[in-house]
Amino acid sequence: QRARIQMIKSNPGDHRLYHASFGLAPEILRGHFSQFGKVLDVYIPKERISGKAKNYGFTTFEADKGVMGALAFGDQHEIGGVSVAINRAGTRPQRGEDEGDGGGG
């Protein structure tokens, strides 16, 4: 019998940072984190009832290089005059197609 070789495709959801957002616009976060690698998505969840942005979010990079570069820079980043804590995020849960990207563009 021939051994089967499985190719493991990298899931972009595995290349995510968790960060505080403190009212920072997704465009500001994207601009900052793009210095470490290609940013695919910036997602800031919203409160279900009020629709206000929560004080945390996730940035997804095309490759792990972006995550590693941001973490090597430090666990606190100065973004738009705000000290923002970052950490590697867990695997991204599946979202419905109609949920959008939280305004991350």
Biopython code that builds the backbone (N, CA, C, O; Angstrom):
import numpy as np
from Bio.PDB.StructureBuilder import StructureBuilder

atoms = [
    (1, "GLN", "N", (0.839, -1.200, 0.000)),
    (1, "GLN", "CA", (0.000, 0.000, 0.000)),
    (1, "GLN", "C", (0.871, 1.246, 0.000)),
    (1, "GLN", "O", (1.916, 1.318, 0.647)),
    (2, "ARG", "N", (0.390, 2.219, -0.755)),
    (2, "ARG", "CA", (1.104, 3.491, -0.801)),
    (2, "ARG", "C", (0.693, 4.367, 0.374)),
    (2, "ARG", "O", (-0.483, 4.459, 0.727)),
    (3, "ALA", "N", (1.664, 4.987, 0.951)),
    (3, "ALA", "CA", (1.375, 5.919, 2.047)),
    (3, "ALA", "C", (0.775, 7.189, 1.457)),
    (3, "ALA", "O", (1.229, 7.685, 0.426)),
    (4, "ARG", "N", (-0.212, 7.689, 2.102)),
    (4, "ARG", "CA", (-0.832, 8.940, 1.660)),
    (4, "ARG", "C", (-0.141, 10.109, 2.348)),
    (4, "ARG", "O", (0.098, 10.097, 3.556)),
    (5, "ILE", "N", (0.164, 11.098, 1.557)),
    (5, "ILE", "CA", (0.765, 12.318, 2.092)),
    (5, "ILE", "C", (-0.296, 13.402, 2.038)),
    (5, "ILE", "O", (-0.842, 13.713, 0.980)),
    (6, "GLN", "N", (-0.571, 13.961, 3.188)),
    (6, "GLN", "CA", (-1.555, 15.031, 3.255)),
    (6, "GLN", "C", (-0.846, 16.372, 3.333)),
    (6, "GLN", "O", (0.071, 16.571, 4.129)),
    (7, "MET", "N", (-1.291, 17.270, 2.500)),
    (7, "MET", "CA", (-0.785, 18.628, 2.565)),
    (7, "MET", "C", (-1.621, 19.373, 3.601)),
    (7, "MET", "O", (-2.850, 19.369, 3.544)),
    (8, "ILE", "N", (-0.953, 19.996, 4.524)),
    (8, "ILE", "CA", (-1.662, 20.771, 5.530)),
    (8, "ILE", "C", (-1.653, 22.223, 5.073)),
    (8, "ILE", "O", (-0.607, 22.871, 5.028)),
    (9, "LYS", "N", (-2.813, 22.709, 4.742)),
    (9, "LYS", "CA", (-2.948, 24.081, 4.273)),
    (9, "LYS", "C", (-3.012, 25.009, 5.479)),
    (9, "LYS", "O", (-3.746, 24.767, 6.438)),
    (10, "SER", "N", (-2.240, 26.056, 5.405)),
    (10, "SER", "CA", (-2.233, 27.035, 6.481)),
    (10, "SER", "C", (-3.564, 27.775, 6.495)),
    (10, "SER", "O", (-4.045, 28.218, 5.452)),
    (11, "ASN", "N", (-4.141, 27.906, 7.647)),
    (11, "ASN", "CA", (-5.396, 28.612, 7.830)),
    (11, "ASN", "C", (-5.076, 30.044, 8.258)),
    (11, "ASN", "O", (-4.444, 30.235, 9.297)),
    (12, "PRO", "N", (-5.495, 31.065, 7.484)),
    (12, "PRO", "CA", (-5.204, 32.438, 7.873)),
    (12, "PRO", "C", (-5.673, 32.772, 9.282)),
    (12, "PRO", "O", (-5.105, 33.654, 9.928)),
    (13, "GLY", "N", (-6.700, 32.083, 9.768)),
    (13, "GLY", "CA", (-7.178, 32.317, 11.121)),
    (13, "GLY", "C", (-6.158, 31.964, 12.183)),
    (13, "GLY", "O", (-6.298, 32.354, 13.342)),
    (14, "ASP", "N", (-5.124, 31.221, 11.787)),
    (14, "ASP", "CA", (-4.068, 30.854, 12.725)),
    (14, "ASP", "C", (-3.021, 31.953, 12.868)),
    (14, "ASP", "O", (-2.161, 31.873, 13.746)),
    (15, "HIS", "N", (-3.080, 32.965, 12.030)),
    (15, "HIS", "CA", (-2.083, 34.041, 12.030)),
    (15, "HIS", "C", (-2.704, 35.317, 12.588)),
    (15, "HIS", "O", (-2.704, 36.361, 11.935)),
    (16, "ARG", "N", (-3.234, 35.214, 13.811)),
    (16, "ARG", "CA", (-3.980, 36.335, 14.387)),
    (16, "ARG", "C", (-3.336, 36.868, 15.650)),
    (16, "ARG", "O", (-2.723, 36.138, 16.429)),
    (17, "LEU", "N", (-3.498, 38.167, 15.820)),
    (17, "LEU", "CA", (-3.132, 38.834, 17.068)),
    (17, "LEU", "C", (-4.403, 39.264, 17.773)),
    (17, "LEU", "O", (-5.363, 39.709, 17.143)),
    (18, "TYR", "N", (-4.395, 39.128, 19.073)),
    (18, "TYR", "CA", (-5.426, 39.721, 19.923)),
    (18, "TYR", "C", (-4.841, 41.045, 20.397)),
    (18, "TYR", "O", (-3.661, 41.107, 20.742)),
    (19, "HIS", "N", (-5.634, 42.092, 20.418)),
    (19, "HIS", "CA", (-5.141, 43.365, 20.926)),
    (19, "HIS", "C", (-6.271, 44.175, 21.533)),
    (19, "HIS", "O", (-7.439, 44.022, 21.178)),
    (20, "ALA", "N", (-5.888, 45.038, 22.456)),
    (20, "ALA", "CA", (-6.824, 46.041, 22.958)),
    (20, "ALA", "C", (-7.050, 47.013, 21.812)),
    (20, "ALA", "O", (-6.198, 47.139, 20.931)),
    (21, "SER", "N", (-8.169, 47.690, 21.811)),
    (21, "SER", "CA", (-8.397, 48.663, 20.734)),
    (21, "SER", "C", (-8.710, 50.058, 21.273)),
    (21, "SER", "O", (-8.345, 51.048, 20.640)),
    (22, "PHE", "N", (-9.369, 50.162, 22.412)),
    (22, "PHE", "CA", (-9.635, 51.437, 23.081)),
    (22, "PHE", "C", (-10.091, 52.544, 22.135)),
    (22, "PHE", "O", (-9.597, 53.669, 22.198)),
    (23, "GLY", "N", (-11.033, 52.216, 21.261)),
    (23, "GLY", "CA", (-11.597, 53.211, 20.371)),
    (23, "GLY", "C", (-10.766, 53.517, 19.136)),
    (23, "GLY", "O", (-11.116, 54.411, 18.365)),
    (24, "LEU", "N", (-9.668, 52.790, 18.933)),
    (24, "LEU", "CA", (-8.860, 53.007, 17.729)),
    (24, "LEU", "C", (-9.597, 52.454, 16.512)),
    (24, "LEU", "O", (-10.153, 51.356, 16.559)),
    (25, "ALA", "N", (-9.597, 53.211, 15.440)),
    (25, "ALA", "CA", (-10.263, 52.786, 14.208)),
    (25, "ALA", "C", (-9.514, 51.611, 13.580)),
    (25, "ALA", "O", (-8.290, 51.528, 13.681)),
    (26, "PRO", "N", (-10.243, 50.708, 12.935)),
    (26, "PRO", "CA", (-9.594, 49.582, 12.267)),
    (26, "PRO", "C", (-8.506, 50.024, 11.280)),
    (26, "PRO", "O", (-7.499, 49.332, 11.123)),
    (27, "GLU", "N", (-8.699, 51.161, 10.621)),
    (27, "GLU", "CA", (-7.706, 51.646, 9.660)),
    (27, "GLU", "C", (-6.391, 52.002, 10.358)),
    (27, "GLU", "O", (-5.312, 51.778, 9.811)),
    (28, "ILE", "N", (-6.489, 52.553, 11.559)),
    (28, "ILE", "CA", (-5.285, 52.909, 12.335)),
    (28, "ILE", "C", (-4.545, 51.633, 12.739)),
    (28, "ILE", "O", (-3.323, 51.550, 12.619)),
    (29, "LEU", "N", (-5.294, 50.646, 13.215)),
    (29, "LEU", "CA", (-4.681, 49.374, 13.613)),
    (29, "LEU", "C", (-4.051, 48.677, 12.407)),
    (29, "LEU", "O", (-2.939, 48.157, 12.492)),
    (30, "ARG", "N", (-4.774, 48.671, 11.281)),
    (30, "ARG", "CA", (-4.247, 48.053, 10.056)),
    (30, "ARG", "C", (-2.939, 48.731, 9.640)),
    (30, "ARG", "O", (-1.963, 48.064, 9.300)),
    (31, "GLY", "N", (-2.935, 50.056, 9.672)),
    (31, "GLY", "CA", (-1.734, 50.798, 9.300)),
    (31, "GLY", "C", (-0.547, 50.456, 10.175)),
    (31, "GLY", "O", (0.569, 50.292, 9.682)),
    (32, "HIS", "N", (-0.785, 50.348, 11.470)),
    (32, "HIS", "CA", (0.303, 50.021, 12.390)),
    (32, "HIS", "C", (0.819, 48.603, 12.163)),
    (32, "HIS", "O", (2.024, 48.395, 12.016)),
    (33, "PHE", "N", (-0.083, 47.633, 12.136)),
    (33, "PHE", "CA", (0.345, 46.237, 12.062)),
    (33, "PHE", "C", (0.860, 45.842, 10.681)),
    (33, "PHE", "O", (1.544, 44.827, 10.552)),
    (34, "SER", "N", (0.548, 46.619, 9.650)),
    (34, "SER", "CA", (1.023, 46.270, 8.308)),
    (34, "SER", "C", (2.543, 46.387, 8.178)),
    (34, "SER", "O", (3.122, 45.855, 7.230)),
    (35, "GLN", "N", (3.187, 47.068, 9.110)),
    (35, "GLN", "CA", (4.655, 47.134, 9.073)),
    (35, "GLN", "C", (5.290, 45.771, 9.374)),
    (35, "GLN", "O", (6.475, 45.570, 9.112)),
    (36, "PHE", "N", (4.510, 44.843, 9.918)),
    (36, "PHE", "CA", (5.044, 43.532, 10.278)),
    (36, "PHE", "C", (4.705, 42.455, 9.256)),
    (36, "PHE", "O", (5.310, 41.383, 9.273)),
    (37, "GLY", "N", (3.760, 42.713, 8.376)),
    (37, "GLY", "CA", (3.361, 41.747, 7.363)),
    (37, "GLY", "C", (2.037, 42.154, 6.750)),
    (37, "GLY", "O", (1.389, 43.098, 7.203)),
    (38, "LYS", "N", (1.639, 41.424, 5.705)),
    (38, "LYS", "CA", (0.385, 41.739, 5.019)),
    (38, "LYS", "C", (-0.805, 41.433, 5.934)),
    (38, "LYS", "O", (-0.967, 40.307, 6.405)),
    (39, "VAL", "N", (-1.630, 42.447, 6.174)),
    (39, "VAL", "CA", (-2.807, 42.317, 7.026)),
    (39, "VAL", "C", (-4.003, 41.952, 6.152)),
    (39, "VAL", "O", (-4.319, 42.653, 5.190)),
    (40, "LEU", "N", (-4.664, 40.844, 6.497)),
    (40, "LEU", "CA", (-5.850, 40.415, 5.757)),
    (40, "LEU", "C", (-7.131, 40.987, 6.329)),
    (40, "LEU", "O", (-8.081, 41.247, 5.591)),
    (41, "ASP", "N", (-7.167, 41.187, 7.652)),
    (41, "ASP", "CA", (-8.408, 41.613, 8.294)),
    (41, "ASP", "C", (-8.116, 42.234, 9.647)),
    (41, "ASP", "O", (-7.224, 41.785, 10.366)),
    (42, "VAL", "N", (-8.866, 43.262, 9.989)),
    (42, "VAL", "CA", (-8.888, 43.811, 11.345)),
    (42, "VAL", "C", (-10.338, 43.729, 11.788)),
    (42, "VAL", "O", (-11.223, 44.315, 11.164)),
    (43, "TYR", "N", (-10.572, 43.005, 12.857)),
    (43, "TYR", "CA", (-11.944, 42.787, 13.336)),
    (43, "TYR", "C", (-12.073, 43.295, 14.760)),
    (43, "TYR", "O", (-11.347, 42.865, 15.656)),
    (44, "ILE", "N", (-13.003, 44.211, 14.956)),
    (44, "ILE", "CA", (-13.324, 44.715, 16.297)),
    (44, "ILE", "C", (-14.788, 44.375, 16.543)),
    (44, "ILE", "O", (-15.676, 44.955, 15.918)),
    (45, "PRO", "N", (-15.042, 43.434, 17.458)),
    (45, "PRO", "CA", (-16.437, 43.054, 17.716)),
    (45, "PRO", "C", (-17.240, 44.215, 18.290)),
    (45, "PRO", "O", (-16.695, 45.153, 18.872)),
    (46, "LYS", "N", (-18.545, 44.119, 18.107)),
    (46, "LYS", "CA", (-19.448, 45.155, 18.608)),
    (46, "LYS", "C", (-20.414, 44.553, 19.626)),
    (46, "LYS", "O", (-20.749, 43.370, 19.573)),
    (47, "GLU", "N", (-20.847, 45.402, 20.551)),
    (47, "GLU", "CA", (-21.859, 45.002, 21.519)),
    (47, "GLU", "C", (-23.145, 44.693, 20.763)),
    (47, "GLU", "O", (-23.537, 45.443, 19.869)),
    (48, "ARG", "N", (-23.790, 43.610, 21.111)),
    (48, "ARG", "CA", (-25.005, 43.194, 20.391)),
    (48, "ARG", "C", (-26.134, 44.214, 20.493)),
    (48, "ARG", "O", (-26.822, 44.483, 19.508)),
    (49, "ILE", "N", (-26.323, 44.772, 21.663)),
    (49, "ILE", "CA", (-27.464, 45.678, 21.860)),
    (49, "ILE", "C", (-27.140, 47.105, 21.441)),
    (49, "ILE", "O", (-27.897, 47.713, 20.683)),
    (50, "SER", "N", (-26.039, 47.642, 21.919)),
    (50, "SER", "CA", (-25.725, 49.056, 21.643)),
    (50, "SER", "C", (-25.057, 49.265, 20.284)),
    (50, "SER", "O", (-25.152, 50.349, 19.708)),
    (51, "GLY", "N", (-24.389, 48.244, 19.776)),
    (51, "GLY", "CA", (-23.671, 48.390, 18.514)),
    (51, "GLY", "C", (-22.331, 49.087, 18.664)),
    (51, "GLY", "O", (-21.636, 49.317, 17.674)),
    (52, "LYS", "N", (-21.962, 49.428, 19.898)),
    (52, "LYS", "CA", (-20.677, 50.087, 20.143)),
    (52, "LYS", "C", (-19.541, 49.079, 20.038)),
    (52, "LYS", "O", (-19.690, 47.906, 20.379)),
    (53, "ALA", "N", (-18.399, 49.570, 19.556)),
    (53, "ALA", "CA", (-17.223, 48.715, 19.433)),
    (53, "ALA", "C", (-16.720, 48.313, 20.817)),
    (53, "ALA", "O", (-16.693, 49.122, 21.744)),
    (54, "LYS", "N", (-16.327, 47.055, 20.934)),
    (54, "LYS", "CA", (-15.719, 46.579, 22.184)),
    (54, "LYS", "C", (-14.287, 47.098, 22.250)),
    (54, "LYS", "O", (-13.761, 47.595, 21.254)),
    (55, "ASN", "N", (-13.662, 46.985, 23.402)),
    (55, "ASN", "CA", (-12.306, 47.518, 23.600)),
    (55, "ASN", "C", (-11.215, 46.513, 23.270)),
    (55, "ASN", "O", (-10.117, 46.588, 23.821)),
    (56, "TYR", "N", (-11.502, 45.582, 22.384)),
    (56, "TYR", "CA", (-10.487, 44.639, 21.934)),
    (56, "TYR", "C", (-10.795, 44.253, 20.492)),
    (56, "TYR", "O", (-11.879, 44.520, 19.975)),
    (57, "GLY", "N", (-9.829, 43.630, 19.870)),
    (57, "GLY", "CA", (-10.025, 43.211, 18.496)),
    (57, "GLY", "C", (-8.979, 42.195, 18.080)),
    (57, "GLY", "O", (-8.170, 41.740, 18.889)),
    (58, "PHE", "N", (-9.013, 41.851, 16.804)),
    (58, "PHE", "CA", (-8.108, 40.848, 16.245)),
    (58, "PHE", "C", (-7.594, 41.341, 14.908)),
    (58, "PHE", "O", (-8.345, 41.897, 14.107)),
    (59, "THR", "N", (-6.316, 41.135, 14.675)),
    (59, "THR", "CA", (-5.722, 41.416, 13.376)),
    (59, "THR", "C", (-5.238, 40.100, 12.802)),
    (59, "THR", "O", (-4.503, 39.365, 13.462)),
    (60, "THR", "N", (-5.648, 39.797, 11.568)),
    (60, "THR", "CA", (-5.249, 38.566, 10.894)),
    (60, "THR", "C", (-4.228, 38.901, 9.821)),
    (60, "THR", "O", (-4.454, 39.763, 8.972)),
    (61, "PHE", "N", (-3.096, 38.199, 9.879)),
    (61, "PHE", "CA", (-2.037, 38.367, 8.896)),
    (61, "PHE", "C", (-2.098, 37.255, 7.861)),
    (61, "PHE", "O", (-2.675, 36.195, 8.104)),
    (62, "GLU", "N", (-1.500, 37.507, 6.707)),
    (62, "GLU", "CA", (-1.415, 36.504, 5.654)),
    (62, "GLU", "C", (-0.537, 35.321, 6.082)),
    (62, "GLU", "O", (-0.801, 34.178, 5.710)),
    (63, "ALA", "N", (0.505, 35.608, 6.865)),
    (63, "ALA", "CA", (1.451, 34.570, 7.285)),
    (63, "ALA", "C", (1.861, 34.800, 8.733)),
    (63, "ALA", "O", (1.691, 35.891, 9.276)),
    (64, "ASP", "N", (2.396, 33.768, 9.339)),
    (64, "ASP", "CA", (2.811, 33.852, 10.738)),
    (64, "ASP", "C", (3.934, 34.865, 10.948)),
    (64, "ASP", "O", (4.141, 35.348, 12.062)),
    (65, "LYS", "N", (4.645, 35.178, 9.893)),
    (65, "LYS", "CA", (5.720, 36.167, 9.971)),
    (65, "LYS", "C", (5.214, 37.486, 10.548)),
    (65, "LYS", "O", (5.922, 38.131, 11.321)),
    (66, "GLY", "N", (4.007, 37.893, 10.187)),
    (66, "GLY", "CA", (3.435, 39.135, 10.701)),
    (66, "GLY", "C", (3.196, 39.085, 12.198)),
    (66, "GLY", "O", (3.503, 40.034, 12.920)),
    (67, "VAL", "N", (2.641, 37.964, 12.660)),
    (67, "VAL", "CA", (2.401, 37.782, 14.095)),
    (67, "VAL", "C", (3.722, 37.798, 14.852)),
    (67, "VAL", "O", (3.867, 38.487, 15.861)),
    (68, "MET", "N", (4.676, 37.035, 14.352)),
    (68, "MET", "CA", (5.972, 36.932, 15.018)),
    (68, "MET", "C", (6.702, 38.282, 15.048)),
    (68, "MET", "O", (7.339, 38.626, 16.043)),
    (69, "GLY", "N", (6.605, 39.032, 13.963)),
    (69, "GLY", "CA", (7.233, 40.349, 13.919)),
    (69, "GLY", "C", (6.618, 41.306, 14.927)),
    (69, "GLY", "O", (7.331, 42.040, 15.612)),
    (70, "ALA", "N", (5.299, 41.296, 15.015)),
    (70, "ALA", "CA", (4.613, 42.172, 15.974)),
    (70, "ALA", "C", (4.955, 41.789, 17.411)),
    (70, "ALA", "O", (5.173, 42.658, 18.255)),
    (71, "LEU", "N", (5.002, 40.491, 17.685)),
    (71, "LEU", "CA", (5.341, 40.039, 19.038)),
    (71, "LEU", "C", (6.800, 40.336, 19.378)),
    (71, "LEU", "O", (7.113, 40.665, 20.522)),
    (72, "ALA", "N", (7.702, 40.221, 18.387)),
    (72, "ALA", "CA", (9.118, 40.524, 18.618)),
    (72, "ALA", "C", (9.312, 42.009, 18.935)),
    (72, "ALA", "O", (10.235, 42.385, 19.658)),
    (73, "PHE", "N", (8.433, 42.843, 18.386)),
    (73, "PHE", "CA", (8.472, 44.285, 18.638)),
    (73, "PHE", "C", (8.144, 44.586, 20.099)),
    (73, "PHE", "O", (8.590, 45.597, 20.642)),
    (74, "GLY", "N", (7.367, 43.714, 20.730)),
    (74, "GLY", "CA", (7.002, 43.875, 22.140)),
    (74, "GLY", "C", (5.547, 43.542, 22.378)),
    (74, "GLY", "O", (4.758, 43.455, 21.437)),
    (75, "ASP", "N", (5.192, 43.355, 23.637)),
    (75, "ASP", "CA", (3.800, 43.030, 23.950)),
    (75, "ASP", "C", (2.961, 44.278, 24.217)),
    (75, "ASP", "O", (1.767, 44.178, 24.501)),
    (76, "GLN", "N", (3.582, 45.447, 24.125)),
    (76, "GLN", "CA", (2.889, 46.733, 24.202)),
    (76, "GLN", "C", (3.317, 47.559, 22.996)),
    (76, "GLN", "O", (4.512, 47.752, 22.768)),
    (77, "HIS", "N", (2.360, 48.042, 22.230)),
    (77, "HIS", "CA", (2.649, 48.878, 21.067)),
    (77, "HIS", "C", (2.010, 50.245, 21.271)),
    (77, "HIS", "O", (0.892, 50.347, 21.777)),
    (78, "GLU", "N", (2.712, 51.279, 20.880)),
    (78, "GLU", "CA", (2.176, 52.638, 20.919)),
    (78, "GLU", "C", (1.479, 52.891, 19.584)),
    (78, "GLU", "O", (2.135, 53.001, 18.548)),
    (79, "ILE", "N", (0.147, 52.984, 19.611)),
    (79, "ILE", "CA", (-0.632, 53.160, 18.383)),
    (79, "ILE", "C", (-1.560, 54.353, 18.568)),
    (79, "ILE", "O", (-2.424, 54.343, 19.445)),
    (80, "GLY", "N", (-1.386, 55.352, 17.764)),
    (80, "GLY", "CA", (-2.238, 56.537, 17.847)),
    (80, "GLY", "C", (-2.224, 57.181, 19.219)),
    (80, "GLY", "O", (-3.247, 57.687, 19.680)),
    (81, "GLY", "N", (-1.067, 57.165, 19.879)),
    (81, "GLY", "CA", (-0.938, 57.762, 21.202)),
    (81, "GLY", "C", (-1.470, 56.909, 22.338)),
    (81, "GLY", "O", (-1.552, 57.365, 23.479)),
    (82, "VAL", "N", (-1.839, 55.652, 22.024)),
    (82, "VAL", "CA", (-2.394, 54.748, 23.026)),
    (82, "VAL", "C", (-1.480, 53.540, 23.165)),
    (82, "VAL", "O", (-1.029, 52.981, 22.165)),
    (83, "SER", "N", (-1.203, 53.135, 24.406)),
    (83, "SER", "CA", (-0.438, 51.918, 24.646)),
    (83, "SER", "C", (-1.377, 50.718, 24.508)),
    (83, "SER", "O", (-2.343, 50.584, 25.258)),
    (84, "VAL", "N", (-1.080, 49.855, 23.544)),
    (84, "VAL", "CA", (-1.961, 48.743, 23.196)),
    (84, "VAL", "C", (-1.259, 47.420, 23.492)),
    (84, "VAL", "O", (-0.183, 47.148, 22.960)),
    (85, "ALA", "N", (-1.876, 46.601, 24.345)),
    (85, "ALA", "CA", (-1.344, 45.273, 24.647)),
    (85, "ALA", "C", (-1.707, 44.318, 23.521)),
    (85, "ALA", "O", (-2.822, 44.358, 23.000)),
    (86, "ILE", "N", (-0.756, 43.451, 23.143)),
    (86, "ILE", "CA", (-1.020, 42.458, 22.106)),
    (86, "ILE", "C", (-0.612, 41.070, 22.594)),
    (86, "ILE", "O", (0.186, 40.921, 23.520)),
    (87, "ASN", "N", (-1.182, 40.067, 21.945)),
    (87, "ASN", "CA", (-0.839, 38.677, 22.236)),
    (87, "ASN", "C", (-1.295, 37.831, 21.060)),
    (87, "ASN", "O", (-2.145, 38.259, 20.279)),
    (88, "ARG", "N", (-0.740, 36.638, 20.927)),
    (88, "ARG", "CA", (-1.198, 35.725, 19.880)),
    (88, "ARG", "C", (-2.609, 35.275, 20.230)),
    (88, "ARG", "O", (-2.899, 34.926, 21.374)),
    (89, "ALA", "N", (-3.481, 35.289, 19.225)),
    (89, "ALA", "CA", (-4.869, 34.858, 19.423)),
    (89, "ALA", "C", (-4.999, 33.389, 19.062)),
    (89, "ALA", "O", (-4.180, 32.844, 18.322)),
    (90, "GLY", "N", (-6.026, 32.763, 19.586)),
    (90, "GLY", "CA", (-6.339, 31.384, 19.230)),
    (90, "GLY", "C", (-6.889, 31.314, 17.818)),
    (90, "GLY", "O", (-7.030, 32.335, 17.145)),
    (91, "THR", "N", (-7.195, 30.116, 17.376)),
    (91, "THR", "CA", (-7.744, 29.906, 16.041)),
    (91, "THR", "C", (-9.062, 30.635, 15.898)),
    (91, "THR", "O", (-9.895, 30.628, 16.805)),
    (92, "ARG", "N", (-9.242, 31.260, 14.760)),
    (92, "ARG", "CA", (-10.435, 32.063, 14.499)),
    (92, "ARG", "C", (-11.666, 31.172, 14.357)),
    (92, "ARG", "O", (-11.656, 30.213, 13.585)),
    (93, "PRO", "N", (-12.717, 31.484, 15.094)),
    (93, "PRO", "CA", (-13.966, 30.725, 14.926)),
    (93, "PRO", "C", (-14.612, 31.078, 13.590)),
    (93, "PRO", "O", (-14.379, 32.160, 13.049)),
    (94, "GLN", "N", (-15.398, 30.193, 13.077)),
    (94, "GLN", "CA", (-16.093, 30.452, 11.820)),
    (94, "GLN", "C", (-17.195, 31.464, 12.059)),
    (94, "GLN", "O", (-17.977, 31.336, 13.000)),
    (95, "ARG", "N", (-17.252, 32.481, 11.194)),
    (95, "ARG", "CA", (-18.325, 33.470, 11.262)),
    (95, "ARG", "C", (-19.206, 33.275, 10.053)),
    (95, "ARG", "O", (-18.759, 32.774, 9.021)),
    (96, "GLY", "N", (-20.458, 33.670, 10.180)),
    (96, "GLY", "CA", (-21.379, 33.601, 9.047)),
    (96, "GLY", "C", (-20.938, 34.561, 7.960)),
    (96, "GLY", "O", (-20.329, 35.592, 8.247)),
    (97, "GLU", "N", (-21.237, 34.234, 6.730)),
    (97, "GLU", "CA", (-20.841, 35.051, 5.592)),
    (97, "GLU", "C", (-21.430, 36.456, 5.652)),
    (97, "GLU", "O", (-20.843, 37.393, 5.112)),
    (98, "ASP", "N", (-22.574, 36.615, 6.298)),
    (98, "ASP", "CA", (-23.238, 37.908, 6.314)),
    (98, "ASP", "C", (-22.801, 38.813, 7.447)),
    (98, "ASP", "O", (-23.336, 39.913, 7.589)),
    (99, "GLU", "N", (-21.842, 38.384, 8.262)),
    (99, "GLU", "CA", (-21.441, 39.190, 9.408)),
    (99, "GLU", "C", (-20.451, 40.289, 9.077)),
    (99, "GLU", "O", (-20.287, 41.214, 9.872)),
    (100, "GLY", "N", (-19.787, 40.225, 7.936)),
    (100, "GLY", "CA", (-18.849, 41.263, 7.575)),
    (100, "GLY", "C", (-17.572, 41.182, 8.375)),
    (100, "GLY", "O", (-17.345, 40.215, 9.103)),
    (101, "ASP", "N", (-16.735, 42.202, 8.242)),
    (101, "ASP", "CA", (-15.440, 42.174, 8.909)),
    (101, "ASP", "C", (-15.318, 43.205, 10.025)),
    (101, "ASP", "O", (-14.209, 43.562, 10.422)),
    (102, "GLY", "N", (-16.423, 43.672, 10.519)),
    (102, "GLY", "CA", (-16.391, 44.604, 11.636)),
    (102, "GLY", "C", (-15.880, 45.987, 11.253)),
    (102, "GLY", "O", (-15.430, 46.755, 12.103)),
    (103, "GLY", "N", (-15.957, 46.290, 9.967)),
    (103, "GLY", "CA", (-15.508, 47.605, 9.523)),
    (103, "GLY", "C", (-14.016, 47.693, 9.326)),
    (103, "GLY", "O", (-13.466, 48.789, 9.218)),
    (104, "GLY", "N", (-13.350, 46.553, 9.277)),
    (104, "GLY", "CA", (-11.900, 46.552, 9.178)),
    (104, "GLY", "C", (-11.359, 46.835, 7.804)),
    (104, "GLY", "O", (-10.189, 47.191, 7.665)),
    (105, "GLY", "N", (-12.190, 46.686, 6.767)),
    (105, "GLY", "CA", (-11.787, 46.995, 5.401)),
    (105, "GLY", "C", (-10.582, 46.348, 4.950)),
    (105, "GLY", "O", (-10.163, 46.548, 3.809)),
]
sb = StructureBuilder()
sb.init_structure("model")
sb.init_model(0)
sb.init_chain("A")
sb.init_seg("    ")
for serial, (resi, resn, name, xyz) in enumerate(atoms, 1):
    if name == "N":
        sb.init_residue(resn, " ", resi, " ")
    sb.init_atom(name, np.array(xyz, "f"), 0.0, 1.0, " ", f" {name:<3s}", serial, name[0])
structure = sb.get_structure()
